[in-house]
């Protein structure tokens, strides 16, 4: 099972409307993605909380059909 | 003992706990393997709990931390995160600082 980058991006943006999302396919199999997510809503949050916000946005597929998503969360440069 | 109590007791009675796929000697997934390697490089002992041995643990840990993937790392009972957070912390030296602050002996320091 795999997911398309555009699908993952859409889910993240649904949950974090201001997010800028950059996807990278780690293994070329549509199953091991790396996402860089930049959002103002991360400001003041710990790294774990930031990642949890992205996982919450993705919801049910996360850990299921979407086997692995390496995350890099950032706050917009002021 | 409920699964949540079991997890709670494990993370509170060991300095470092890694809920992983496979064992420290034989990680069964790339991400679990990276975590095992980081702690090996640091010479920091940790308790590996193989979630592949029990689906109850595999689902229970995800509820315990509200974190959907494996591996999951705890230091002194505190959830640190998954593989990429641990790798980021290791590369920045933040992980070594955290372990030292918690009184956990650490060997190598990541080169600056």
N, CA and C atoms of all chains as a GROMACS GRO file, in nm:
protein
  570
    1UNK      N    1   0.085  -0.118   0.000
    1UNK     CA    2   0.000   0.000   0.000
    1UNK      C    3   0.089   0.124   0.000
    2UNK      N    4   0.047   0.226  -0.072
    2UNK     CA    5   0.128   0.347  -0.076
    2UNK      C    6   0.036   0.468  -0.087
    3UNK      N    7   0.091   0.583  -0.069
    3UNK     CA    8   0.010   0.705  -0.084
    3UNK      C    9   0.083   0.801  -0.177
    4UNK      N   10   0.006   0.884  -0.247
    4UNK     CA   11   0.067   0.982  -0.337
    4UNK      C   12   0.108   1.105  -0.256
    5UNK      N   13   0.216   1.172  -0.302
    5UNK     CA   14   0.264   1.293  -0.232
    5UNK      C   15   0.152   1.397  -0.222
    6UNK      N   16   0.081   1.413  -0.334
    6UNK     CA   17  -0.022   1.519  -0.337
    6UNK      C   18  -0.129   1.492  -0.231
    7UNK      N   19  -0.160   1.364  -0.212
    7UNK     CA   20  -0.262   1.324  -0.114
    7UNK      C   21  -0.215   1.359   0.028
    8UNK      N   22  -0.088   1.330   0.056
    8UNK     CA   23  -0.033   1.357   0.190
    8UNK      C   24  -0.031   1.508   0.213
    9UNK      N   25   0.014   1.578   0.108
    9UNK     CA   26   0.021   1.726   0.118
    9UNK      C   27  -0.116   1.784   0.148
   10UNK      N   28  -0.218   1.733   0.076
   10UNK     CA   29  -0.355   1.787   0.093
   10UNK      C   30  -0.402   1.765   0.237
   11UNK      N   31  -0.376   1.644   0.290
   11UNK     CA   32  -0.418   1.614   0.428
   11UNK      C   33  -0.350   1.709   0.526
   12UNK      N   34  -0.220   1.730   0.505
   12UNK     CA   35  -0.146   1.818   0.598
   12UNK      C   36  -0.204   1.959   0.590
   13UNK      N   37  -0.232   2.005   0.468
   13UNK     CA   38  -0.283   2.144   0.452
   13UNK      C   39  -0.424   2.158   0.507
   14UNK      N   40  -0.504   2.047   0.496
   14UNK     CA   41  -0.640   2.053   0.554
   14UNK      C   42  -0.630   2.081   0.704
   15UNK      N   43  -0.529   2.018   0.766
   15UNK     CA   44  -0.515   2.032   0.911
   15UNK      C   45  -0.439   2.158   0.951
   16UNK      N   46  -0.342   2.198   0.864
   16UNK     CA   47  -0.260   2.316   0.894
   16UNK      C   48  -0.267   2.410   0.773
   17UNK      N   49  -0.375   2.488   0.765
   17UNK     CA   50  -0.402   2.566   0.643
   17UNK      C   51  -0.287   2.654   0.597
   18UNK      N   52  -0.203   2.704   0.689
   18UNK     CA   53  -0.097   2.797   0.644
   18UNK      C   54   0.032   2.724   0.610
   19UNK      N   55   0.030   2.590   0.618
   19UNK     CA   56   0.157   2.515   0.607
   19UNK      C   57   0.213   2.516   0.466
   20UNK      N   58   0.348   2.530   0.459
   20UNK     CA   59   0.417   2.504   0.331
   20UNK      C   60   0.474   2.363   0.342
   21UNK      N   61   0.443   2.279   0.246
   21UNK     CA   62   0.481   2.138   0.254
   21UNK      C   63   0.572   2.100   0.138
   22UNK      N   64   0.688   2.038   0.168
   22UNK     CA   65   0.777   1.988   0.062
   22UNK      C   66   0.792   1.838   0.083
   23UNK      N   67   0.758   1.761  -0.020
   23UNK     CA   68   0.763   1.616  -0.008
   23UNK      C   69   0.885   1.560  -0.079
   24UNK      N   70   0.945   1.454  -0.020
   24UNK     CA   71   1.056   1.384  -0.085
   24UNK      C   72   1.033   1.235  -0.070
   25UNK      N   73   1.045   1.160  -0.178
   25UNK     CA   74   1.023   1.014  -0.173
   25UNK      C   75   1.157   0.950  -0.136
   26UNK      N   76   1.167   0.897  -0.013
   26UNK     CA   77   1.295   0.846   0.036
   26UNK      C   78   1.341   0.720  -0.037
   27UNK      N   79   1.244   0.633  -0.069
   27UNK     CA   80   1.286   0.502  -0.121
   27UNK      C   81   1.235   0.479  -0.264
   28UNK      N   82   1.166   0.581  -0.322
   28UNK     CA   83   1.118   0.564  -0.459
   28UNK      C   84   1.005   0.464  -0.471
   29UNK      N   85   0.940   0.429  -0.354
   29UNK     CA   86   0.833   0.327  -0.362
   29UNK      C   87   0.698   0.384  -0.319
   30UNK      N   88   0.692   0.517  -0.299
   30UNK     CA   89   0.565   0.578  -0.260
   30UNK      C   90   0.521   0.535  -0.122
   31UNK      N   91   0.613   0.478  -0.044
   31UNK     CA   92   0.575   0.426   0.087
   31UNK      C   93   0.662   0.483   0.198
   32UNK      N   94   0.772   0.546   0.161
   32UNK     CA   95   0.864   0.604   0.262
   32UNK      C   96   0.888   0.749   0.224
   33UNK      N   97   0.803   0.835   0.282
   33UNK     CA   98   0.809   0.977   0.245
   33UNK      C   99   0.882   1.058   0.350
   34UNK      N  100   0.943   1.171   0.303
   34UNK     CA  101   0.998   1.273   0.394
   34UNK      C  102   0.920   1.400   0.364
   35UNK      N  103   0.869   1.462   0.471
   35UNK     CA  104   0.794   1.587   0.450
   35UNK      C  105   0.856   1.697   0.535
   36UNK      N  106   0.882   1.811   0.471
   36UNK     CA  107   0.924   1.930   0.546
   36UNK      C  108   0.802   2.020   0.555
   37UNK      N  109   0.762   2.054   0.677
   37UNK     CA  110   0.640   2.132   0.695
   37UNK      C  111   0.676   2.261   0.770
   38UNK      N  112   0.643   2.373   0.708
   38UNK     CA  113   0.672   2.504   0.770
   38UNK      C  114   0.538   2.568   0.804
   39UNK      N  115   0.520   2.600   0.934
   39UNK     CA  116   0.390   2.660   0.972
   39UNK      C  117   0.407   2.749   1.094
   40UNK      N  118   0.335   2.859   1.092
   40UNK     CA  119   0.339   2.955   1.204
   40UNK      C  120   0.282   2.890   1.330
   41UNK      N  121   0.191   2.794   1.310
   41UNK     CA  122   0.124   2.733   1.426
   41UNK      C  123   0.221   2.648   1.509
   42UNK      N  124   0.342   2.624   1.458
   42UNK     CA  125   0.440   2.546   1.536
   42UNK      C  126   0.510   2.630   1.642
   43UNK      N  127   0.501   2.764   1.622
   43UNK     CA  128   0.579   2.852   1.711
   43UNK      C  129   0.545   2.824   1.858
   44UNK      N  130   0.650   2.809   1.941
   44UNK     CA  131   0.629   2.788   2.085
   44UNK      C  132   0.598   2.645   2.121
   45UNK      N  133   0.593   2.557   2.021
   45UNK     CA  134   0.561   2.416   2.051
   45UNK      C  135   0.691   2.334   2.050
   46UNK      N  136   0.692   2.225   2.128
   46UNK     CA  137   0.811   2.138   2.127
   46UNK      C  138   0.808   2.059   1.996
   47UNK      N  139   0.923   1.997   1.965
   47UNK     CA  140   0.932   1.921   1.840
   47UNK      C  141   0.828   1.809   1.839
   48UNK      N  142   0.814   1.741   1.953
   48UNK     CA  143   0.718   1.629   1.958
   48UNK      C  144   0.577   1.682   1.930
   49UNK      N  145   0.544   1.796   1.991
   49UNK     CA  146   0.409   1.852   1.967
   49UNK      C  147   0.391   1.890   1.821
   50UNK      N  148   0.494   1.948   1.761
   50UNK     CA  149   0.483   1.988   1.620
   50UNK      C  150   0.456   1.864   1.534
   51UNK      N  151   0.534   1.758   1.559
   51UNK     CA  152   0.513   1.637   1.479
   51UNK      C  153   0.373   1.580   1.504
   52UNK      N  154   0.327   1.587   1.631
   52UNK     CA  155   0.193   1.533   1.661
   52UNK      C  156   0.086   1.610   1.587
   53UNK      N  157   0.108   1.743   1.567
   53UNK     CA  158   0.011   1.823   1.493
   53UNK      C  159   0.002   1.775   1.348
   54UNK      N  160   0.117   1.743   1.289
   54UNK     CA  161   0.117   1.695   1.150
   54UNK      C  162   0.051   1.557   1.143
   55UNK      N  163   0.086   1.469   1.239
   55UNK     CA  164   0.026   1.335   1.238
   55UNK      C  165  -0.126   1.344   1.257
   56UNK      N  166  -0.169   1.440   1.342
   56UNK     CA  167  -0.314   1.454   1.366
   56UNK      C  168  -0.383   1.501   1.238
   57UNK      N  169  -0.312   1.589   1.164
   57UNK     CA  170  -0.371   1.640   1.038
   57UNK      C  171  -0.388   1.525   0.940
   58UNK      N  172  -0.288   1.437   0.933
   58UNK     CA  173  -0.295   1.325   0.839
   58UNK      C  174  -0.400   1.225   0.885
   59UNK      N  175  -0.408   1.205   1.015
   59UNK     CA  176  -0.514   1.121   1.071
   59UNK      C  177  -0.494   0.973   1.048
   60UNK      N  178  -0.601   0.904   1.019
   60UNK     CA  179  -0.608   0.758   1.018
   60UNK      C  180  -0.500   0.691   0.933
   61UNK      N  181  -0.469   0.742   0.811
   61UNK     CA  182  -0.369   0.670   0.730
   61UNK      C  183  -0.232   0.660   0.799
   62UNK      N  184  -0.205   0.752   0.891
   62UNK     CA  185  -0.070   0.760   0.950
   62UNK      C  186  -0.040   0.635   1.032
   63UNK      N  187   0.066   0.566   1.000
   63UNK     CA  188   0.099   0.443   1.073
   63UNK      C  189   0.026   0.323   1.015
   64UNK      N  190  -0.070   0.351   0.925
   64UNK     CA  191  -0.142   0.240   0.862
   64UNK      C  192  -0.100   0.231   0.716
   65UNK      N  193  -0.187   0.281   0.626
   65UNK     CA  194  -0.153   0.271   0.482
   65UNK      C  195  -0.026   0.352   0.454
   66UNK      N  196  -0.009   0.460   0.533
   66UNK     CA  197   0.115   0.538   0.518
   66UNK      C  198   0.215   0.483   0.618
   67UNK      N  199   0.302   0.394   0.566
   67UNK     CA  200   0.388   0.317   0.658
   67UNK      C  201   0.483   0.409   0.734
   68UNK      N  202   0.550   0.497   0.659
   68UNK     CA  203   0.652   0.577   0.727
   68UNK      C  204   0.653   0.718   0.672
   69UNK      N  205   0.657   0.816   0.759
   69UNK     CA  206   0.669   0.955   0.715
   69UNK      C  207   0.773   1.022   0.803
   70UNK      N  208   0.891   1.046   0.745
   70UNK     CA  209   0.994   1.118   0.820
   70UNK      C  210   0.957   1.266   0.814
   71UNK      N  211   0.964   1.332   0.927
   71UNK     CA  212   0.916   1.470   0.932
   71UNK      C  213   1.025   1.567   0.970
   72UNK      N  214   1.016   1.684   0.911
   72UNK     CA  215   1.099   1.796   0.953
   72UNK      C  216   1.003   1.914   0.969
   73UNK      N  217   0.988   1.964   1.090
   73UNK     CA  218   0.894   2.074   1.110
   73UNK      C  219   0.974   2.202   1.138
   74UNK      N  220   0.930   2.310   1.080
   74UNK     CA  221   1.002   2.438   1.097
   74UNK      C  222   0.904   2.552   1.117
   75UNK      N  223   0.953   2.658   1.180
   75UNK     CA  224   0.873   2.782   1.197
   75UNK      C  225   0.920   2.877   1.088
   76UNK      N  226   0.828   2.949   1.026
   76UNK     CA  227   0.868   3.041   0.919
   76UNK      C  228   0.974   3.139   0.968
   77UNK      N  229   1.078   3.162   0.887
   77UNK     CA  230   1.182   3.258   0.925
   77UNK      C  231   1.114   3.395   0.937
   78UNK      N  232   1.139   3.468   1.044
   78UNK     CA  233   1.067   3.596   1.067
   78UNK      C  234   1.105   3.695   0.956
   79UNK      N  235  -0.246  -0.669   3.515
   79UNK     CA  236  -0.191  -0.536   3.483
   79UNK      C  237  -0.235  -0.501   3.340
   80UNK      N  238  -0.296  -0.381   3.325
   80UNK     CA  239  -0.340  -0.342   3.189
   80UNK      C  240  -0.217  -0.308   3.105
   81UNK      N  241  -0.237  -0.301   2.974
   81UNK     CA  242  -0.125  -0.274   2.884
   81UNK      C  243  -0.069  -0.133   2.913
   82UNK      N  244  -0.159  -0.040   2.943
   82UNK     CA  245  -0.112   0.097   2.972
   82UNK      C  246  -0.026   0.098   3.099
   83UNK      N  247  -0.069   0.017   3.202
   83UNK     CA  248   0.011   0.009   3.326
   83UNK      C  249   0.146  -0.054   3.297
   84UNK      N  250   0.146  -0.158   3.212
   84UNK     CA  251   0.272  -0.225   3.177
   84UNK      C  252   0.368  -0.124   3.112
   85UNK      N  253   0.316  -0.050   3.013
   85UNK     CA  254   0.400   0.048   2.942
   85UNK      C  255   0.450   0.153   3.042
   86UNK      N  256   0.358   0.202   3.125
   86UNK     CA  257   0.394   0.304   3.223
   86UNK      C  258   0.505   0.254   3.315
   87UNK      N  259   0.493   0.129   3.360
   87UNK     CA  260   0.595   0.075   3.453
   87UNK      C  261   0.729   0.061   3.382
   88UNK      N  262   0.725   0.019   3.255
   88UNK     CA  263   0.850   0.001   3.180
   88UNK      C  264   0.922   0.134   3.162
   89UNK      N  265   0.848   0.238   3.120
   89UNK     CA  266   0.917   0.364   3.090
   89UNK      C  267   0.965   0.432   3.217
   90UNK      N  268   0.902   0.396   3.331
   90UNK     CA  269   0.942   0.463   3.455
   90UNK      C  270   1.051   0.387   3.531
   91UNK      N  271   1.073   0.260   3.490
   91UNK     CA  272   1.173   0.181   3.567
   91UNK      C  273   1.301   0.158   3.488
   92UNK      N  274   1.312   0.221   3.370
   92UNK     CA  275   1.436   0.210   3.291
   92UNK      C  276   1.480   0.349   3.246
   93UNK      N  277   1.611   0.376   3.246
   93UNK     CA  278   1.659   0.508   3.203
   93UNK      C  279   1.612   0.539   3.061
   94UNK      N  280   1.644   0.444   2.970
   94UNK     CA  281   1.607   0.465   2.829
   94UNK      C  282   1.527   0.343   2.783
   95UNK      N  283   1.411   0.368   2.724
   95UNK     CA  284   1.330   0.258   2.670
   95UNK      C  285   1.299   0.288   2.523
   96UNK      N  286   1.317   0.186   2.440
   96UNK     CA  287   1.285   0.204   2.298
   96UNK      C  288   1.182   0.097   2.259
   97UNK      N  289   1.062   0.142   2.226
   97UNK     CA  290   0.961   0.050   2.170
   97UNK      C  291   0.995   0.042   2.021
   98UNK      N  292   1.036  -0.078   1.978
   98UNK     CA  293   1.091  -0.089   1.844
   98UNK      C  294   1.039  -0.215   1.774
   99UNK      N  295   1.066  -0.220   1.644
   99UNK     CA  296   1.036  -0.342   1.568
   99UNK      C  297   1.165  -0.422   1.566
  100UNK      N  298   1.161  -0.538   1.633
  100UNK     CA  299   1.281  -0.620   1.643
  100UNK      C  300   1.348  -0.597   1.777
  101UNK      N  301   1.475  -0.639   1.786
  101UNK     CA  302   1.549  -0.627   1.912
  101UNK      C  303   1.673  -0.542   1.889
  102UNK      N  304   1.737  -0.496   1.999
  102UNK     CA  305   1.861  -0.418   1.980
  102UNK      C  306   1.962  -0.491   1.891
  103UNK      N  307   1.970  -0.622   1.909
  103UNK     CA  308   2.069  -0.696   1.828
  103UNK      C  309   2.020  -0.711   1.683
  104UNK      N  310   1.884  -0.730   1.668
  104UNK     CA  311   1.830  -0.753   1.532
  104UNK      C  312   1.711  -0.660   1.507
  105UNK      N  313   1.738  -0.530   1.483
  105UNK     CA  314   1.625  -0.441   1.447
  105UNK      C  315   1.562  -0.490   1.317
  106UNK      N  316   1.430  -0.483   1.308
  106UNK     CA  317   1.361  -0.539   1.190
  106UNK      C  318   1.306  -0.430   1.099
  107UNK      N  319   1.348  -0.307   1.124
  107UNK     CA  320   1.296  -0.198   1.038
  107UNK      C  321   1.403  -0.092   1.037
  108UNK      N  322   1.415  -0.022   0.924
  108UNK     CA  323   1.521   0.078   0.906
  108UNK      C  324   1.524   0.182   1.016
  109UNK      N  325   1.402   0.230   1.049
  109UNK     CA  326   1.398   0.338   1.149
  109UNK      C  327   1.439   0.285   1.286
  110UNK      N  328   1.393   0.166   1.324
  110UNK     CA  329   1.434   0.108   1.453
  110UNK      C  330   1.585   0.084   1.452
  111UNK      N  331   1.636   0.046   1.337
  111UNK     CA  332   1.781   0.021   1.326
  111UNK      C  333   1.861   0.147   1.348
  112UNK      N  334   1.809   0.260   1.294
  112UNK     CA  335   1.881   0.388   1.313
  112UNK      C  336   1.887   0.426   1.461
  113UNK      N  337   1.775   0.402   1.530
  113UNK     CA  338   1.771   0.436   1.674
  113UNK      C  339   1.871   0.348   1.750
  114UNK      N  340   1.872   0.219   1.717
  114UNK     CA  341   1.965   0.127   1.784
  114UNK      C  342   2.109   0.173   1.760
  115UNK      N  343   2.136   0.217   1.638
  115UNK     CA  344   2.273   0.260   1.603
  115UNK      C  345   2.313   0.383   1.684
  116UNK      N  346   2.220   0.480   1.696
  116UNK     CA  347   2.251   0.603   1.770
  116UNK      C  348   2.291   0.571   1.914
  117UNK      N  349   2.213   0.485   1.979
  117UNK     CA  350   2.246   0.454   2.119
  117UNK      C  351   2.373   0.371   2.129
  118UNK      N  352   2.399   0.290   2.027
  118UNK     CA  353   2.525   0.214   2.027
  118UNK      C  354   2.642   0.309   2.014
  119UNK      N  355   2.630   0.408   1.924
  119UNK     CA  356   2.738   0.507   1.905
  119UNK      C  357   2.763   0.583   2.034
  120UNK      N  358   2.655   0.608   2.110
  120UNK     CA  359   2.670   0.684   2.235
  120UNK      C  360   2.714   0.595   2.350
  121UNK      N  361   2.709   0.462   2.326
  121UNK     CA  362   2.745   0.370   2.435
  121UNK      C  363   2.645   0.379   2.548
  122UNK      N  364   2.519   0.416   2.514
  122UNK     CA  365   2.416   0.429   2.617
  122UNK      C  366   2.329   0.303   2.616
  123UNK      N  367   2.320   0.239   2.734
  123UNK     CA  368   2.236   0.118   2.742
  123UNK      C  369   2.089   0.157   2.736
  124UNK      N  370   2.010   0.071   2.675
  124UNK     CA  371   1.866   0.100   2.671
  124UNK      C  372   1.790  -0.032   2.672
  125UNK      N  373   1.663  -0.023   2.713
  125UNK     CA  374   1.578  -0.143   2.711
  125UNK      C  375   1.499  -0.140   2.580
  126UNK      N  376   1.515  -0.245   2.500
  126UNK     CA  377   1.439  -0.255   2.374
  126UNK      C  378   1.316  -0.340   2.399
  127UNK      N  379   1.199  -0.288   2.362
  127UNK     CA  380   1.075  -0.368   2.373
  127UNK      C  381   1.024  -0.392   2.231
  128UNK      N  382   1.020  -0.519   2.194
  128UNK     CA  383   0.986  -0.556   2.057
  128UNK      C  384   0.834  -0.558   2.038
  129UNK      N  385   0.782  -0.457   1.968
  129UNK     CA  386   0.636  -0.449   1.951
  129UNK      C  387   0.584  -0.558   1.859
  130UNK      N  388   0.676  -0.622   1.785
  130UNK     CA  389   0.631  -0.729   1.695
  130UNK      C  390   0.592  -0.854   1.775
  131UNK      N  391   0.638  -0.859   1.903
  131UNK     CA  392   0.602  -0.973   1.988
  131UNK      C  393   0.458  -0.965   2.035
  132UNK      N  394   0.401  -0.844   2.036
  132UNK     CA  395   0.266  -0.831   2.094
  132UNK      C  396   0.190  -0.716   2.028
  133UNK      N  397   0.082  -0.751   1.958
  133UNK     CA  398   0.003  -0.647   1.892
  133UNK      C  399  -0.060  -0.555   1.996
  134UNK      N  400  -0.083  -0.613   2.117
  134UNK     CA  401  -0.142  -0.533   2.225
  134UNK      C  402  -0.048  -0.417   2.260
  135UNK      N  403   0.085  -0.450   2.267
  135UNK     CA  404   0.182  -0.344   2.300
  135UNK      C  405   0.191  -0.247   2.182
  136UNK      N  406   0.192  -0.305   2.060
  136UNK     CA  407   0.208  -0.223   1.939
  136UNK      C  408   0.098  -0.117   1.930
  137UNK      N  409  -0.025  -0.154   1.966
  137UNK     CA  410  -0.135  -0.054   1.961
  137UNK      C  411  -0.136   0.029   2.089
  138UNK      N  412  -0.105  -0.037   2.202
  138UNK     CA  413  -0.109   0.032   2.332
  138UNK      C  414  -0.013   0.149   2.338
  139UNK      N  415   0.108   0.130   2.282
  139UNK     CA  416   0.208   0.239   2.290
  139UNK      C  417   0.162   0.359   2.209
  140UNK      N  418   0.092   0.334   2.099
  140UNK     CA  419   0.047   0.446   2.014
  140UNK      C  420  -0.059   0.528   2.086
  141UNK      N  421  -0.138   0.459   2.171
  141UNK     CA  422  -0.237   0.535   2.251
  141UNK      C  423  -0.167   0.608   2.364
  142UNK      N  424  -0.070   0.540   2.425
  142UNK     CA  425  -0.002   0.596   2.543
  142UNK      C  426   0.060   0.732   2.511
  143UNK      N  427   0.117   0.742   2.388
  143UNK     CA  428   0.188   0.866   2.353
  143UNK      C  429   0.110   0.951   2.251
  144UNK      N  430  -0.001   0.897   2.200
  144UNK     CA  431  -0.071   0.964   2.090
  144UNK      C  432   0.026   0.992   1.975
  145UNK      N  433   0.103   0.883   1.942
  145UNK     CA  434   0.206   0.891   1.837
  145UNK      C  435   0.187   0.768   1.751
  146UNK      N  436   0.166   0.787   1.620
  146UNK     CA  437   0.117   0.676   1.537
  146UNK      C  438   0.221   0.578   1.485
  147UNK      N  439   0.353   0.606   1.508
  147UNK     CA  440   0.450   0.517   1.443
  147UNK      C  441   0.546   0.457   1.545
  148UNK      N  442   0.620   0.359   1.499
  148UNK     CA  443   0.724   0.291   1.578
  148UNK      C  444   0.854   0.317   1.505
  149UNK      N  445   0.970   0.343   1.566
  149UNK     CA  446   0.998   0.330   1.709
  149UNK      C  447   0.955   0.451   1.790
  150UNK      N  448   0.949   0.430   1.922
  150UNK     CA  449   0.921   0.539   2.015
  150UNK      C  450   1.024   0.533   2.128
  151UNK      N  451   1.078   0.652   2.161
  151UNK     CA  452   1.191   0.655   2.256
  151UNK      C  453   1.151   0.734   2.383
  152UNK      N  454   1.187   0.676   2.498
  152UNK     CA  455   1.163   0.741   2.627
  152UNK      C  456   1.295   0.755   2.701
  153UNK      N  457   1.313   0.871   2.763
  153UNK     CA  458   1.431   0.892   2.850
  153UNK      C  459   1.378   0.933   2.987
  154UNK      N  460   1.409   0.852   3.088
  154UNK     CA  461   1.362   0.878   3.226
  154UNK      C  462   1.210   0.902   3.228
  155UNK      N  463   1.139   0.815   3.156
  155UNK     CA  464   0.993   0.820   3.160
  155UNK      C  465   0.930   0.925   3.071
  156UNK      N  466   1.016   1.006   3.004
  156UNK     CA  467   0.963   1.115   2.921
  156UNK      C  468   0.969   1.075   2.774
  157UNK      N  469   0.857   1.096   2.702
  157UNK     CA  470   0.856   1.061   2.560
  157UNK      C  471   0.938   1.162   2.482
  158UNK      N  472   1.042   1.115   2.414
  158UNK     CA  473   1.132   1.204   2.339
  158UNK      C  474   1.085   1.220   2.195
  159UNK      N  475   1.032   1.112   2.137
  159UNK     CA  476   0.984   1.120   1.998
  159UNK      C  477   1.016   0.992   1.924
  160UNK      N  478   1.016   1.005   1.789
  160UNK     CA  479   1.045   0.890   1.704
  160UNK      C  480   1.186   0.899   1.647
  161UNK      N  481   1.208   0.826   1.538
  161UNK     CA  482   1.343   0.814   1.482
  161UNK      C  483   1.396   0.948   1.435
  162UNK      N  484   1.316   1.026   1.361
  162UNK     CA  485   1.376   1.148   1.302
  162UNK      C  486   1.403   1.254   1.408
  163UNK      N  487   1.317   1.260   1.512
  163UNK     CA  488   1.347   1.356   1.618
  163UNK      C  489   1.476   1.315   1.688
  164UNK      N  490   1.490   1.184   1.716
  164UNK     CA  491   1.610   1.137   1.786
  164UNK      C  492   1.735   1.167   1.702
  165UNK      N  493   1.723   1.145   1.568
  165UNK     CA  494   1.839   1.169   1.481
  165UNK      C  495   1.875   1.318   1.481
  166UNK      N  496   1.773   1.403   1.472
  166UNK     CA  497   1.798   1.549   1.475
  166UNK      C  498   1.868   1.588   1.606
  167UNK      N  499   1.817   1.532   1.718
  167UNK     CA  500   1.874   1.565   1.848
  167UNK      C  501   2.018   1.514   1.858
  168UNK      N  502   2.044   1.396   1.800
  168UNK     CA  503   2.180   1.340   1.806
  168UNK      C  504   2.276   1.426   1.725
  169UNK      N  505   2.231   1.465   1.604
  169UNK     CA  506   2.320   1.544   1.516
  169UNK      C  507   2.350   1.681   1.575
  170UNK      N  508   2.252   1.736   1.651
  170UNK     CA  509   2.275   1.871   1.708
  170UNK      C  510   2.345   1.862   1.843
  171UNK      N  511   2.360   1.741   1.897
  171UNK     CA  512   2.425   1.726   2.028
  171UNK      C  513   2.325   1.740   2.142
  172UNK      N  514   2.198   1.771   2.106
  172UNK     CA  515   2.093   1.793   2.208
  172UNK      C  516   2.066   1.664   2.286
  173UNK      N  517   2.077   1.549   2.218
  173UNK     CA  518   2.049   1.420   2.283
  173UNK      C  519   2.154   1.392   2.389
  174UNK      N  520   2.280   1.415   2.355
  174UNK     CA  521   2.390   1.393   2.451
  174UNK      C  522   2.368   1.483   2.574
  175UNK      N  523   2.330   1.610   2.548
  175UNK     CA  524   2.307   1.702   2.660
  175UNK      C  525   2.193   1.652   2.748
  176UNK      N  526   2.084   1.607   2.684
  176UNK     CA  527   1.968   1.557   2.760
  176UNK      C  528   2.010   1.439   2.847
  177UNK      N  529   2.084   1.345   2.790
  177UNK     CA  530   2.125   1.224   2.865
  177UNK      C  531   2.215   1.263   2.982
  178UNK      N  532   2.307   1.354   2.956
  178UNK     CA  533   2.399   1.397   3.064
  178UNK      C  534   2.320   1.465   3.175
  179UNK      N  535   2.224   1.552   3.134
  179UNK     CA  536   2.141   1.622   3.235
  179UNK      C  537   2.065   1.522   3.321
  180UNK      N  538   2.026   1.409   3.259
  180UNK     CA  539   1.947   1.310   3.332
  180UNK      C  540   2.037   1.210   3.405
  181UNK      N  541   2.171   1.237   3.398
  181UNK     CA  542   2.263   1.151   3.472
  181UNK      C  543   2.284   1.015   3.407
  182UNK      N  544   2.266   1.010   3.275
  182UNK     CA  545   2.287   0.882   3.205
  182UNK      C  546   2.423   0.889   3.135
  183UNK      N  547   2.516   0.794   3.169
  183UNK     CA  548   2.651   0.802   3.111
  183UNK      C  549   2.648   0.792   2.960
  184UNK      N  550   2.731   0.879   2.895
  184UNK     CA  551   2.733   0.882   2.748
  184UNK      C  552   2.879   0.880   2.702
  185UNK      N  553   2.907   0.806   2.597
  185UNK     CA  554   3.045   0.796   2.550
  185UNK      C  555   3.078   0.911   2.457
  186UNK      N  556   3.046   0.889   2.326
  186UNK     CA  557   3.094   0.983   2.224
  186UNK      C  558   3.007   1.107   2.219
  187UNK      N  559   3.067   1.220   2.182
  187UNK     CA  560   2.989   1.343   2.156
  187UNK      C  561   2.991   1.363   2.006
  188UNK      N  562   2.880   1.392   1.942
  188UNK     CA  563   2.877   1.414   1.797
  188UNK      C  564   2.974   1.527   1.765
  189UNK      N  565   3.050   1.512   1.659
  189UNK     CA  566   3.148   1.617   1.628
  189UNK      C  567   3.072   1.743   1.590
  190UNK      N  568   3.126   1.858   1.625
  190UNK     CA  569   3.053   1.986   1.607
  190UNK      C  570   3.040   2.016   1.457
   0.00000   0.00000   0.00000
